[in-house]
């Protein structure tokens, strides 16, 4: 069996709408095997045990690119720690895992950059799939149908704390509430802050992050779909977060903290309990490796 591990990702990072994302140490693991015939699933909910499964679709996309016709496939979910439809890249993890699994079955015909390009073709934008493939913090753009990217070296002592609501919010529903156009003023607001966020993280000027991570493209609109959003964000900032922003399309709220802020998680847990919010919370480091094969490379 080929075993693939893919990290969770936080996209739309601060003001970096559809362009900046980061991988964190929360993982899904999948198993892949070419079998004599048919399509088999293990550990997969019944509703996803068919050819519309996103992992299977990604595999077939890769096989078609490689002109390879598998005899049969067995797809297993080994570990699923990334919550579904919470703004932490669960669908991207499926796409990336399927591509890497298929590529391994073919004997690794494609490079990591090839895998990323395929993932973007499937997903439509790079901010989740790029860090899922590459690890770390990635700034990526689309130009002429291709993805171009660079890595941002973030200071070691920053931790990421996803505060995860107990309900789902689909990307489709979260897209509907966005405006079709933005003003020049709003465009300048986000572009300037995205630039400052990258340099502040690179240079360790963390006092700037509370200003640099602000956004006017999507957070104000999507926050209306998340009961308790501003209450939790205000508490996060009050507990000393370097910045707090809406992760992906939501509903997860992501806090960036210094690793010296060792009381943040416990204090936030108490706050959520008092407010009767049954939300999950993790304290995570940045994943530096991206998606990897951890067993059985063909």
C-alpha positions as CSV (number, residue, x, y, z in Angstrom):
1,X,0.0,0.0,0.0
2,X,1.1,3.5,-0.8
3,X,0.4,5.7,2.2
4,X,0.2,9.5,1.8
5,X,0.0,12.2,4.5
6,X,-1.3,15.7,3.7
7,X,-1.3,18.7,6.1
8,X,-4.2,21.0,6.9
9,X,-3.9,24.5,5.3
10,X,-5.1,27.9,6.2
11,X,-5.8,29.8,3.0
12,X,-6.9,33.4,2.5
13,X,-4.3,34.2,5.1
14,X,-5.1,37.6,6.5
15,X,-5.5,39.9,3.5
16,X,-4.1,37.3,1.1
17,X,-7.4,36.4,-0.5
18,X,-7.0,33.4,-3.0
19,X,-3.2,33.9,-3.0
20,X,-1.6,33.2,0.4
21,X,-1.8,30.1,2.5
22,X,0.1,28.1,5.1
23,X,0.4,24.5,6.1
24,X,0.1,23.4,9.7
25,X,0.7,20.2,11.6
26,X,-2.7,18.6,11.4
27,X,-3.0,15.7,9.0
28,X,-5.1,13.4,6.9
29,X,-3.6,10.1,5.7
30,X,-4.8,8.0,2.8
31,X,-3.8,4.6,1.5
32,X,-3.7,3.7,-2.2
33,X,-3.2,0.4,-4.0
34,X,-3.7,-0.8,-7.6
35,X,-5.8,-4.0,-7.5
36,X,-6.8,-6.5,-10.2
37,X,-10.1,-4.9,-10.9
38,X,-12.9,-2.6,-9.6
39,X,-13.0,0.3,-7.2
40,X,-12.9,-0.4,-3.4
41,X,-13.0,1.9,-0.5
42,X,-12.0,1.4,3.1
43,X,-12.8,3.7,6.0
44,X,-14.8,6.0,3.7
45,X,-18.4,7.1,4.5
46,X,-20.9,5.3,2.3
47,X,-22.0,8.4,0.5
48,X,-18.5,8.9,-0.9
49,X,-17.9,5.3,-2.0
50,X,-18.4,6.0,-5.7
51,X,-16.7,7.5,-8.7
52,X,-17.6,11.0,-7.6
53,X,-15.3,10.7,-4.7
54,X,-12.9,13.7,-4.8
55,X,-9.8,11.5,-4.1
56,X,-10.7,9.1,-6.9
57,X,-11.4,12.0,-9.3
58,X,-8.0,13.5,-8.6
59,X,-6.4,10.1,-9.2
60,X,-8.0,9.7,-12.5
61,X,-7.1,13.2,-13.5
62,X,-3.4,12.3,-12.8
63,X,-3.7,8.9,-14.6
64,X,-5.1,10.6,-17.7
65,X,-2.3,13.1,-17.7
66,X,0.2,10.2,-17.4
67,X,-1.7,8.1,-20.0
68,X,-2.0,5.3,-17.5
69,X,-4.9,2.9,-17.2
70,X,-5.1,1.3,-13.7
71,X,-6.5,-2.2,-13.6
72,X,-8.4,-1.4,-10.4
73,X,-8.0,0.8,-7.3
74,X,-8.4,0.5,-3.6
75,X,-8.6,3.8,-1.7
76,X,-8.4,3.9,2.1
77,X,-8.9,6.7,4.7
78,X,-6.3,5.9,7.4
79,X,-6.5,9.1,9.4
80,X,-8.8,12.1,9.2
81,X,-7.9,14.8,11.6
82,X,-8.7,17.7,9.2
83,X,-12.4,18.6,9.8
84,X,-14.6,18.8,6.8
85,X,-15.9,22.2,5.5
86,X,-14.2,24.2,8.3
87,X,-11.8,26.3,6.3
88,X,-8.7,24.1,6.9
89,X,-8.2,22.6,3.5
90,X,-10.0,19.2,3.8
91,X,-11.0,19.1,0.1
92,X,-7.5,20.2,-0.9
93,X,-6.0,17.3,1.2
94,X,-8.1,14.9,-0.8
95,X,-7.1,16.3,-4.1
96,X,-3.4,16.4,-3.3
97,X,-3.4,12.9,-1.8
98,X,-5.2,11.5,-4.9
99,X,-2.7,13.1,-7.2
100,X,0.3,11.9,-5.2
101,X,-1.1,8.4,-4.8
102,X,-1.7,8.1,-8.5
103,X,1.7,9.5,-9.4
104,X,3.3,6.9,-7.1
105,X,1.4,4.1,-8.7
106,X,2.7,5.3,-12.0
107,X,6.3,5.3,-10.7
108,X,6.5,9.0,-10.0
109,X,6.3,10.3,-13.5
110,X,5.5,13.8,-12.4
111,X,7.5,16.4,-10.3
112,X,6.1,18.2,-7.3
113,X,5.5,21.3,-9.4
114,X,3.6,19.1,-11.9
115,X,1.4,17.9,-9.0
116,X,0.8,21.4,-7.9
117,X,-0.2,22.5,-11.4
118,X,-2.7,19.6,-11.6
119,X,-4.1,20.4,-8.2
120,X,-4.7,24.0,-9.2
121,X,-6.4,22.9,-12.4
122,X,-8.8,20.9,-10.3
123,X,-9.2,23.3,-7.4
124,X,-9.3,26.5,-9.4
125,X,-7.1,28.6,-7.1
126,X,-3.7,27.9,-5.4
127,X,-3.9,29.2,-1.9
128,X,-4.9,25.9,-0.3
129,X,-3.3,23.3,-2.6
130,X,0.1,25.1,-2.8
131,X,0.9,24.8,0.9
132,X,-0.7,21.3,1.0
133,X,1.8,20.2,-1.7
134,X,4.8,22.2,-0.7
135,X,4.5,22.9,3.0
136,X,5.2,26.1,4.8
137,X,3.8,29.5,3.8
138,X,3.3,30.0,0.1
139,X,2.4,33.1,-2.0
140,X,1.0,31.9,-5.3
141,X,-0.6,33.5,-8.4
142,X,-2.2,32.3,-11.6
143,X,-0.9,33.7,-14.9
144,X,-1.8,32.3,-18.3
145,X,-3.4,29.2,-16.8
146,X,-0.2,28.3,-14.8
147,X,0.6,28.7,-11.2
148,X,3.7,30.7,-10.0
149,X,4.7,30.8,-6.4
150,X,7.4,31.6,-3.8
151,X,7.9,30.4,-0.3
152,X,7.9,32.7,2.7
153,X,10.2,31.9,5.6
154,X,8.2,32.4,8.8
155,X,10.0,32.8,12.1
156,X,10.2,29.6,14.1
157,X,8.5,30.8,17.2
158,X,5.1,31.5,15.7
159,X,2.3,29.0,16.5
160,X,-1.1,28.8,14.7
161,X,-4.2,28.2,16.8
162,X,-7.3,27.2,14.8
163,X,-10.5,27.8,16.7
164,X,-12.9,25.4,15.0
165,X,-16.7,25.8,15.2
166,X,-18.9,22.8,15.6
167,X,-20.7,23.4,12.3
168,X,-19.7,23.2,8.6
169,X,-19.7,26.1,6.1
170,X,-19.3,25.0,2.5
171,X,-17.0,27.1,0.3
172,X,-19.9,27.4,-2.2
173,X,-22.2,28.9,0.4
174,X,-19.4,31.2,1.6
175,X,-18.7,32.4,-1.9
176,X,-22.3,33.4,-2.5
177,X,-22.2,36.2,0.1
178,X,-19.1,37.9,-1.5
179,X,-19.5,41.0,-3.6
180,X,-19.0,40.7,-7.4
181,X,-16.7,43.8,-7.4
182,X,-14.5,45.7,-5.0
183,X,-13.6,49.3,-4.8
184,X,-10.2,50.7,-5.6
185,X,-10.0,51.8,-1.9
186,X,-10.6,48.2,-0.8
187,X,-8.1,46.8,-3.3
188,X,-5.4,49.1,-2.0
189,X,-6.3,48.2,1.6
190,X,-5.7,44.5,1.0
191,X,-2.7,44.7,-1.3
192,X,-0.8,47.0,1.0
193,X,-1.5,44.8,4.1
194,X,-0.7,41.6,2.3
195,X,2.7,43.0,1.4
196,X,3.3,44.2,4.9
197,X,2.1,40.8,6.4
198,X,4.7,38.9,4.3
199,X,7.6,41.2,5.2
200,X,6.6,41.3,8.9
201,X,6.5,37.5,9.1
202,X,9.8,37.2,7.2
203,X,11.6,39.9,9.3
204,X,10.1,39.0,12.6
205,X,8.3,42.3,13.1
206,X,5.4,40.7,14.8
207,X,4.0,43.9,16.3
208,X,2.9,44.8,12.8
209,X,0.8,41.7,12.2
210,X,-2.3,43.0,14.1
211,X,-2.5,45.7,11.4
212,X,-1.1,43.7,8.5
213,X,-3.5,40.8,8.8
214,X,-6.7,42.8,8.4
215,X,-9.0,42.2,5.4
216,X,-11.9,43.8,3.7
217,X,-12.4,41.4,0.8
218,X,-14.2,38.5,2.5
219,X,-14.1,38.5,6.3
220,X,-16.8,41.2,6.8
221,X,-19.2,39.3,4.6
222,X,-18.6,35.7,5.7
223,X,-18.5,36.6,9.4
224,X,-22.3,37.0,9.2
225,X,-22.5,33.3,8.6
226,X,-20.6,32.5,11.8
227,X,-22.4,33.1,15.0
228,X,-19.9,34.3,17.7
229,X,-17.2,35.3,15.2
230,X,-16.5,38.8,16.4
231,X,-16.8,37.7,20.1
232,X,-14.2,35.0,19.6
233,X,-11.9,37.2,17.5
234,X,-12.0,40.0,20.1
235,X,-11.2,37.6,22.9
236,X,-8.3,36.1,20.8
237,X,-6.8,39.5,20.3
238,X,-7.4,40.3,24.0
239,X,-5.4,37.1,25.0
240,X,-2.4,38.4,23.1
241,X,-2.7,36.9,19.7
242,X,-0.4,38.5,17.2
243,X,-3.2,38.4,14.7
244,X,-6.6,36.7,14.2
245,X,-8.2,36.1,10.9
246,X,-10.9,34.0,9.1
247,X,-9.2,30.8,7.8
248,X,-10.1,29.9,4.3
249,X,-13.8,30.3,3.7
250,X,-14.5,29.7,7.4
251,X,-15.9,29.0,9.8
252,X,-12.5,28.4,11.5
253,X,-11.0,31.4,13.2
254,X,-7.2,31.3,13.1
255,X,-5.0,33.0,15.7
256,X,-1.3,33.5,15.3
257,X,0.5,33.5,18.6
258,X,4.1,33.6,20.0
259,X,5.2,30.3,21.4
260,X,5.8,32.2,24.6
261,X,2.1,32.8,24.9
262,X,1.6,29.4,26.7
263,X,-1.7,30.3,28.3
264,X,-3.6,31.3,25.1
265,X,-5.1,27.9,24.4
266,X,-6.3,27.1,27.9
267,X,-7.7,30.6,28.4
268,X,-9.5,30.4,25.0
269,X,-10.9,27.0,26.0
270,X,-12.3,28.5,29.2
271,X,-13.8,31.4,27.2
272,X,-15.5,29.1,24.8
273,X,-16.9,26.9,27.6
274,X,-18.3,30.0,29.4
275,X,-20.0,31.1,26.2
276,X,-21.4,27.5,25.6
277,X,-19.5,27.3,22.3
278,X,-18.6,23.7,21.7
279,X,-15.7,24.5,19.5
280,X,-12.4,22.6,19.1
281,X,-9.0,24.3,19.5
282,X,-5.5,23.2,18.6
283,X,-2.1,24.7,19.0
284,X,0.0,23.9,15.9
285,X,3.4,24.4,14.4
286,X,4.0,25.1,10.7
287,X,4.3,22.0,8.6
288,X,7.4,22.4,6.5
289,X,7.2,19.3,4.3
290,X,3.8,19.4,2.6
291,X,2.3,16.2,1.3
292,X,4.6,13.2,1.6
293,X,4.6,9.5,1.0
294,X,5.2,7.8,4.3
295,X,5.0,4.2,3.2
296,X,5.2,2.0,0.1
297,X,6.5,4.3,-2.7
298,X,6.2,2.2,-5.8
